Amino acid sequence: MTAKQAYNLEINQLNVAAAATAPTLSSVERSLQRHKVQHRPPLPATRQDLDLPPESKLTTDGRQLLLIDDGAADRIMVFGTENQLRRCA
């Protein structure tokens, strides 16, 4: 279900007066985007400062995404899945 479909489903359940005062979908989306931007963590200054949380090292279906992280001073990180890596070989 898309956001627009979910919004319309909820709006249709309101009475006319409540629906008339409800925020538009675009204003809700803008508010959510503004919230995300305001609460985004700061960017690391160097590669050594980059510390990925465990959920950022996995794909949405739970496969390993961070394939290589040597942790050296000139840090090299390789992102992808094993299937994608096999395709490159």
C-alpha distances in whole Angstrom, upper triangle without the diagonal:
4,7,8,6,7,10,11,10,13,15,16,17,19,23,24,26,23,21,23,24,20,20,18,15,17,19,17,16,19,20,18,20,23,23,22,25,27,27,27,30,32,33,36,39,40,39,40,38,35,34,31,29,28,25,25,27,25,22,18,19,23,25,28,27,30,33,36,37,41,41,44,45,44,41,39,35,34,30,28,28,31,29,29,33,34,33,35,38
4,5,5,6,9,10,11,13,14,15,17,19,23,23,25,22,19,22,22,19,17,15,12,13,16,14,13,16,18,16,17,20,20,19,22,25,24,24,28,30,31,34,37,38,37,39,37,34,33,30,28,28,24,24,27,25,22,18,20,23,26,28,27,30,33,35,36,40,40,43,44,43,40,38,34,33,29,28,28,31,29,29,32,34,33,34,38
4,5,5,6,9,10,11,12,14,16,17,20,21,22,20,17,19,19,15,14,12,8,10,13,10,9,13,14,12,14,17,17,17,20,22,22,22,26,28,29,32,35,37,36,38,36,33,32,29,28,28,24,24,27,25,23,20,22,25,27,29,28,30,33,36,37,40,40,43,44,42,39,38,35,33,30,29,29,33,32,31,34,36,35,36,40
4,5,5,6,9,10,10,12,14,16,19,19,20,18,15,17,18,14,13,10,7,9,12,11,10,14,15,14,16,19,19,20,22,24,25,25,29,31,32,35,38,40,39,41,39,36,35,32,31,32,28,28,31,29,26,23,25,28,30,32,31,34,37,39,40,44,43,46,47,45,42,41,38,36,33,32,32,36,34,33,37,39,37,39,42
4,5,5,6,9,10,11,13,15,18,18,21,18,15,18,19,16,15,13,10,13,16,14,14,17,18,17,19,22,22,22,25,27,27,28,31,34,35,38,41,42,41,43,41,38,37,34,33,33,29,29,32,29,27,23,25,28,30,33,32,35,38,40,41,45,45,48,49,47,44,43,39,38,34,33,33,36,35,34,38,39,38,39,43
4,5,5,6,9,10,11,13,17,18,20,17,14,17,18,14,14,13,10,13,15,13,13,16,17,15,18,21,20,20,23,25,25,26,29,32,33,36,40,41,40,42,40,37,36,32,31,31,27,28,30,28,26,22,24,27,30,32,31,34,37,40,40,44,44,47,48,47,44,42,39,37,34,33,33,36,35,34,38,39,38,40,43
4,5,5,6,9,10,11,14,15,16,14,11,14,14,11,10,9,7,10,12,10,11,14,15,14,16,19,19,20,22,24,24,25,29,32,33,37,40,41,41,43,40,37,36,34,32,32,29,29,32,30,28,25,27,29,32,34,33,36,39,41,42,46,45,48,49,47,45,43,40,39,35,35,35,38,37,37,40,42,41,42,46
4,5,5,6,9,10,13,13,15,13,10,13,14,11,12,10,9,12,14,13,14,17,18,18,20,22,23,23,26,28,28,29,33,35,37,40,43,45,44,46,44,41,40,37,35,36,32,32,35,33,31,27,29,32,35,37,36,39,42,44,45,49,48,51,52,51,48,46,43,42,38,37,37,41,39,39,42,44,42,44,48
4,6,5,7,9,13,14,16,14,11,15,16,13,14,13,12,15,17,15,16,20,20,19,22,24,24,25,28,29,29,30,34,37,38,41,44,46,45,47,45,42,40,37,35,35,32,33,35,33,31,27,28,31,34,37,36,39,42,45,45,49,49,52,53,52,49,47,44,42,39,38,37,40,39,39,42,44,43,45,48
4,5,5,7,11,12,14,11,9,13,13,10,12,12,11,15,15,13,15,18,18,18,21,23,22,23,26,27,27,29,32,35,37,40,43,45,45,46,43,41,39,37,35,35,31,32,35,33,31,28,29,32,35,37,36,39,42,45,45,49,48,52,52,51,48,47,44,43,39,38,38,42,41,40,44,45,44,46,49
4,5,5,8,9,11,9,6,9,10,8,10,10,10,14,14,13,15,18,18,18,21,23,23,24,27,28,28,30,34,36,38,42,45,47,46,48,45,43,42,39,37,38,34,35,38,36,34,30,32,35,38,40,39,42,45,47,48,51,51,54,54,53,50,49,46,45,41,41,41,44,43,43,46,48,47,48,52
4,6,8,9,12,10,8,11,13,11,13,13,13,17,18,17,19,22,22,22,24,26,26,28,30,31,32,33,37,40,42,45,48,50,49,51,48,46,45,42,40,40,36,37,40,38,36,32,34,37,39,42,41,44,47,50,50,54,53,56,57,56,53,52,48,47,44,43,43,46,45,44,48,49,48,50,53
4,7,9,12,10,9,12,14,12,15,15,15,19,19,18,20,23,22,22,26,27,27,28,31,32,32,34,37,40,42,45,49,50,50,51,49,46,45,42,40,40,36,37,40,38,36,32,34,36,40,42,41,44,47,50,50,54,54,57,57,57,54,52,49,48,44,43,43,46,45,45,49,50,49,51,54
4,6,8,6,6,9,10,9,12,14,15,18,18,17,20,22,21,22,25,26,26,28,31,31,31,34,37,40,42,45,48,51,50,52,49,46,45,42,40,41,37,38,42,40,38,34,36,38,42,44,43,46,49,51,52,55,54,58,58,57,54,53,50,49,46,45,45,48,48,47,51,52,51,53,56
4,6,5,6,9,10,11,14,16,17,21,20,19,22,25,24,25,28,29,29,31,33,34,34,37,40,43,45,48,51,54,54,55,52,50,48,46,44,44,41,42,45,44,42,38,40,42,45,48,47,49,53,55,55,59,58,61,61,61,58,57,54,53,49,49,49,52,51,51,54,56,55,57,60
4,6,5,6,9,10,13,14,17,20,19,19,22,24,24,25,28,29,29,31,33,34,35,37,41,43,45,49,52,54,54,56,53,50,50,47,45,46,43,43,47,45,43,39,41,44,47,49,48,50,54,56,56,60,59,62,62,61,58,58,54,54,50,50,50,53,52,52,55,57,56,57,61
4,6,5,7,9,12,14,17,20,19,19,22,23,23,24,27,28,28,30,33,32,34,36,40,42,45,48,51,53,54,55,52,50,49,47,45,46,43,43,47,45,44,40,43,45,48,50,49,51,54,57,56,60,59,62,62,61,58,58,55,54,51,50,51,54,54,53,56,58,57,58,62
4,5,5,6,10,12,15,18,16,16,19,21,20,21,24,25,25,27,29,29,30,33,36,39,41,45,48,50,50,52,49,46,45,43,41,42,39,40,43,42,40,37,39,41,44,46,45,47,51,53,53,56,55,58,58,57,55,54,51,51,47,47,48,51,51,50,53,55,54,55,59
4,5,5,8,10,12,15,14,14,17,19,19,20,23,24,24,26,28,29,30,32,36,38,40,44,47,49,49,51,48,45,45,42,40,41,38,39,42,40,38,35,37,40,43,45,43,46,49,51,51,55,54,57,57,56,53,53,50,49,46,45,46,49,48,48,51,53,52,53,56
4,6,8,10,13,15,14,15,18,19,19,21,23,24,25,27,29,29,31,33,36,39,41,44,47,50,50,52,49,47,46,44,42,43,40,40,44,43,41,38,40,42,45,47,45,48,51,53,53,56,55,58,58,57,55,54,51,50,47,47,48,51,50,49,53,55,53,55,58
4,6,9,12,14,13,13,17,17,16,19,21,21,22,25,26,26,28,30,34,36,39,42,45,47,48,49,46,44,44,42,40,42,38,39,42,41,40,37,39,41,44,46,44,46,50,52,51,55,53,56,56,55,53,52,49,49,46,46,47,50,50,49,52,54,53,54,58
4,7,9,12,10,10,13,15,14,16,18,19,19,22,24,24,25,27,31,34,36,39,42,45,45,46,43,41,41,38,37,38,35,35,39,38,36,33,35,38,40,42,41,43,46,48,48,51,50,53,53,52,49,49,46,46,42,42,43,47,46,45,48,51,50,51,54
4,7,8,6,7,10,11,10,13,15,15,16,19,20,21,22,24,28,30,32,36,39,41,42,43,40,38,38,36,34,36,33,33,36,35,34,31,34,36,38,40,38,40,44,45,45,48,47,50,50,49,46,46,43,43,40,40,41,44,44,43,46,48,47,48,51
4,5,5,6,9,10,11,13,14,15,17,19,20,21,23,25,28,31,32,36,38,41,41,43,40,38,38,35,34,36,32,32,36,35,33,30,33,35,37,39,37,39,42,44,44,48,47,49,49,48,46,45,42,41,38,38,39,43,42,41,44,46,45,46,49
4,5,5,6,9,10,11,12,14,15,17,18,20,21,22,26,29,30,34,36,38,38,40,38,35,35,33,31,33,29,29,32,31,29,26,29,31,34,35,33,36,39,41,41,44,44,46,46,45,43,42,39,38,35,34,35,39,38,37,40,42,41,42,46
4,5,5,6,9,10,10,12,14,15,16,18,20,21,25,27,28,32,34,36,37,39,36,34,34,32,31,32,29,28,32,31,29,26,29,32,34,35,33,35,38,40,40,43,42,45,45,43,41,40,37,37,34,34,35,39,38,36,39,42,40,41,45
4,5,5,6,9,10,10,12,14,15,16,18,20,24,26,27,31,33,36,36,38,36,33,33,32,31,33,29,29,32,32,30,28,31,33,35,36,34,36,39,41,40,44,43,45,45,43,41,41,38,38,35,35,37,40,40,39,41,44,43,43,47
4,5,5,6,9,10,11,12,14,15,17,18,22,24,26,30,33,35,35,37,34,32,31,29,28,30,27,26,30,29,28,25,28,30,32,34,32,34,37,39,38,42,41,43,43,42,40,39,36,36,33,33,35,38,38,37,39,42,41,42,45
4,5,5,6,9,10,11,12,14,15,16,20,22,24,27,30,32,32,34,32,29,29,27,26,28,24,24,27,27,25,22,26,28,30,31,29,31,34,36,36,39,38,41,40,39,37,36,33,33,30,30,31,35,35,33,36,39,38,38,42
4,5,5,6,9,10,11,12,14,15,19,21,22,26,28,31,31,34,31,29,29,27,27,29,26,25,28,28,27,25,28,30,32,32,30,31,35,36,36,39,38,40,40,38,36,36,33,33,30,31,33,37,37,35,37,40,39,39,43
4,5,5,6,9,10,11,12,14,18,20,22,26,28,31,32,33,30,28,28,26,26,28,25,24,28,28,27,25,28,30,32,33,30,32,35,37,36,39,38,40,40,39,37,36,34,34,31,32,34,37,38,36,39,41,41,41,44
4,5,5,6,9,10,11,12,16,18,20,24,27,29,29,31,28,26,25,23,22,24,21,21,25,24,23,21,25,26,28,29,27,28,32,33,33,36,35,37,37,36,34,34,31,31,28,29,30,34,34,33,35,38,37,38,41
4,5,5,6,9,10,11,14,16,18,21,24,26,27,29,26,24,24,22,22,24,21,20,23,24,22,21,25,26,28,28,25,27,30,32,31,34,33,35,35,34,32,31,29,29,26,27,29,33,33,31,33,36,36,36,39
4,5,5,6,9,10,14,15,17,21,23,26,27,29,26,24,24,23,23,25,23,22,25,26,25,24,28,29,30,30,28,29,32,33,32,35,34,36,35,34,32,32,30,31,28,29,32,35,36,34,36,39,39,38,42
4,5,5,6,9,12,14,17,20,23,26,26,28,24,23,22,21,20,23,21,20,24,24,24,22,26,27,29,29,27,28,31,32,31,34,32,35,34,34,32,32,29,30,28,29,31,34,35,34,36,39,39,39,42
4,6,5,6,10,12,14,18,21,23,23,25,22,20,19,18,17,20,17,16,20,21,21,19,23,24,25,25,23,24,28,29,27,31,29,31,31,31,28,28,26,26,24,25,27,31,32,30,32,35,35,35,38
4,6,5,9,10,12,16,18,21,22,24,20,19,19,18,18,21,19,18,21,23,22,22,25,26,27,27,24,25,28,29,27,30,28,31,30,29,27,27,25,26,24,26,28,32,33,31,32,36,35,35,38
4,6,9,10,13,16,19,22,23,24,21,20,20,19,19,22,21,20,23,25,25,24,28,28,30,29,27,27,30,31,29,32,30,32,31,30,29,29,27,29,27,29,31,35,36,34,35,39,39,38,41
4,6,9,12,15,18,21,21,22,19,17,17,16,16,19,18,17,20,22,22,22,25,25,27,26,24,24,28,28,27,29,27,30,29,29,27,27,25,27,25,27,29,32,34,32,34,37,37,37,40
4,6,9,12,15,17,18,19,16,14,14,14,14,17,16,14,18,19,20,20,23,23,24,24,21,21,25,25,23,26,24,26,26,25,23,24,22,23,21,23,26,29,31,29,30,34,34,33,36
4,7,9,12,15,15,16,12,11,11,11,12,15,15,13,17,19,20,21,24,23,24,23,21,20,23,23,21,23,21,23,23,23,21,22,20,22,20,23,25,29,31,29,30,33,34,33,36
4,6,9,12,13,14,11,10,12,13,14,18,18,16,18,21,22,23,27,26,26,24,22,21,24,23,21,23,20,22,21,21,19,21,19,22,21,24,27,30,32,30,30,34,34,33,36
4,6,9,10,12,9,8,10,11,14,17,17,15,17,20,21,22,26,25,25,23,20,18,22,21,18,20,18,19,18,18,16,17,16,19,18,21,24,27,29,27,28,31,32,30,33
4,6,7,8,5,6,8,11,13,17,18,15,17,20,22,24,27,25,25,22,20,18,20,19,16,17,15,16,14,14,13,15,15,17,18,21,24,27,29,27,27,31,31,30,32
4,7,8,6,8,11,14,17,20,21,19,20,23,25,27,30,29,28,25,23,20,23,21,18,18,16,16,13,13,13,15,16,19,20,24,27,29,32,29,29,33,33,31,33
4,5,5,7,11,13,17,20,21,18,19,22,24,27,29,28,27,24,21,18,20,18,15,15,12,12,10,10,10,12,13,16,18,22,25,27,30,27,26,30,31,29,30
4,5,5,9,11,15,17,19,16,16,19,21,24,27,25,24,20,18,15,16,14,11,11,9,9,8,8,6,9,9,13,15,18,21,23,26,24,23,27,28,25,27
4,5,8,11,14,17,19,16,16,20,23,25,28,25,24,21,19,16,17,14,11,11,7,8,7,8,7,10,11,15,16,20,23,25,28,26,25,28,30,28,29
4,6,10,13,16,18,15,16,20,22,24,27,25,24,21,19,16,19,17,13,14,10,12,11,12,10,13,13,16,17,21,24,26,29,27,26,30,31,29,31
4,6,10,13,14,12,12,16,18,21,23,21,21,18,16,13,16,14,11,13,10,12,12,12,10,11,10,14,14,18,20,23,25,24,23,27,28,26,28
4,7,9,12,10,10,14,17,19,21,19,19,16,15,12,15,14,11,13,10,13,14,15,12,13,12,14,14,17,20,22,25,24,23,27,28,27,29
4,6,8,6,7,10,13,15,18,15,16,13,11,10,13,13,11,14,12,15,16,17,13,14,11,13,12,15,17,19,22,21,21,24,26,25,27
4,6,5,7,10,13,14,16,14,15,13,12,11,15,15,13,16,15,19,20,20,17,17,14,16,14,16,18,20,23,22,22,26,27,27,29
4,5,5,7,11,12,14,11,12,10,10,10,13,14,13,16,16,19,21,22,18,18,15,15,14,15,15,18,20,20,21,24,25,26,27
4,5,6,8,9,11,9,10,10,10,11,14,16,15,19,19,22,24,24,20,19,16,16,14,14,15,17,19,19,20,23,25,25,27
4,6,8,9,12,10,11,10,8,8,12,14,13,17,16,20,21,21,17,16,13,13,11,12,13,16,18,18,18,22,23,23,25
4,7,10,12,9,9,6,5,5,9,10,11,14,15,18,20,20,16,15,11,11,8,10,10,13,16,15,16,19,20,20,22
4,7,8,5,5,5,5,7,10,13,14,17,18,22,24,23,19,18,14,13,10,9,9,12,14,14,15,18,19,20,22
4,5,5,5,6,6,9,12,15,16,20,21,24,26,25,22,19,16,14,10,9,8,11,12,12,14,17,18,19,21
4,6,8,10,9,13,15,18,20,24,24,28,30,29,25,23,19,17,14,12,12,15,15,15,18,20,20,22,24
4,6,9,10,14,16,19,21,25,26,29,31,30,27,24,21,19,15,13,11,13,14,15,17,19,19,21,23
4,7,9,12,13,17,18,22,23,26,29,28,24,22,19,17,14,13,11,12,14,15,17,18,20,21,23
4,6,9,10,14,16,20,21,24,27,26,22,20,17,14,12,10,7,9,10,12,13,15,16,18,19
4,6,7,10,12,16,17,21,23,23,19,17,13,11,9,8,6,8,11,11,12,14,16,17,18
4,6,9,11,15,16,19,22,20,17,14,11,8,5,5,5,8,11,10,11,14,15,15,17
4,6,7,11,12,15,18,17,13,11,7,6,5,6,8,10,13,12,12,15,17,16,18
4,7,10,12,15,18,17,13,11,8,5,6,6,7,8,11,11,9,12,15,14,15
4,6,9,11,14,13,10,7,5,5,7,9,11,11,15,14,11,15,17,15,16
4,6,8,11,11,7,6,5,7,9,12,14,15,18,17,15,18,20,19,20
4,5,9,9,6,6,7,9,12,15,17,17,21,20,17,20,23,21,21
4,7,8,5,7,8,12,14,17,19,20,24,23,20,24,26,24,24
4,5,5,8,10,13,16,20,22,23,26,25,22,25,27,25,25
4,5,9,12,15,18,22,25,25,29,27,25,28,30,27,28
4,7,10,13,16,20,23,24,27,24,22,26,27,24,25
4,7,10,13,17,19,21,24,22,20,23,24,22,23
4,7,10,13,16,17,20,18,16,19,21,18,19
4,7,10,13,14,17,15,14,17,19,17,18
4,7,10,11,14,12,10,14,15,13,15
4,7,10,12,10,9,13,14,13,15
4,7,8,6,7,10,11,11,13
4,5,5,6,9,10,11,13
4,5,5,6,9,10,11
4,5,5,6,9,10
4,5,5,7,9
4,5,5,7
4,5,5
4,6
4
